[in-house]
Amino acid sequence: MEPILFTPLLANALSFALEKATVEGKITIGLLILVSLVSWTVIFNKAHQLYKAGKMSKKFFEAYRSTRDPLEIFNKNDEYNGAPAYEIYYAGAEELAFHLKNNPVTIKGKTRVSQASFDSVVVVLERNVSTQSISLEKGMIILTTAVAGGPFIGLLGTVWGVMETFSGIAIKQAASLTAMAPGVAGALIATVAGLFVAIPAMFAYNYMVTSIRAITQQLDNFTAEFATAVEHGYVDNRPVSEEIADALRRMRGEDRDQPTVS
């Protein structure tokens, strides 16, 4: 009784096809290996970025929503590096602190900012939302290229290999299955390599795009939440008539304080 030999799945077929591949086919496979390495590098880096963003964002939101003052985290110098929402928060809080120091509006002993200063804070928040969204999407085009281009590069190698096979058969005038099979097998491995590149990139891209969209929506919601909290706590929302009356009172007070010239 002959012993049963166990070999890895498709190992014999792949090794045979690779051995019979033409030079052009092997160049194509080498190019696909390079694309695959770049693709997997992006997958690992982006997966780490999204994991860290989710983990740190959760901590930041818990800390932020446990406070009543929107500037409390900023004033305590707490850091949540890796959380996109924290980067947006810090930029907005920094802008607000600048206007509180340089363009203050005092109302009943409390320091506030004008509506124009608040508009500047909103602009900073929106700009940083865009910056964080771009950072999250950075590198995703490589995955789309791998998904779309991998099979076509493999197909190019396959067509080229089949063309070489049929050309050789025509020259030798030996149109038999034995003559054709090695060349065709060697050509088809290029398509297999292309699919090995495209399939993991496709699954990773779909998962990551969904995660990025969720985080981006979360950032939009947080920006609106933070802007509302700032407006309620730090913006001069008095009616225009009251602001004018207050300005006139200050002017009269300044006039009385000025010495009279005899």
Secondary structure, DSSP 8 states (H G I E B T S, - for coil): --------TTHHHHHHHHHH--HHHHHHHHHHHHHHHHHHHHHHHHHHHHHHHHHHHHHHHHHHHT-SSTTHHHHHT---TT-HHHHHHHHHHHHHHHHHHHSEEEETTEEEE-HHHHHHHHHHHHHHHHHHHHHHHTTHHHHHHHHHHHHHHHHHHHHHHHHHHHHHHHHHT---HHHHHHHHHHHHHHHHHHHHHHHHHHHHHHHHHHHHHHHHHHHHHHHHHHHHHHHHHHB----HHHHHHHHHHHHHHHHHHS----
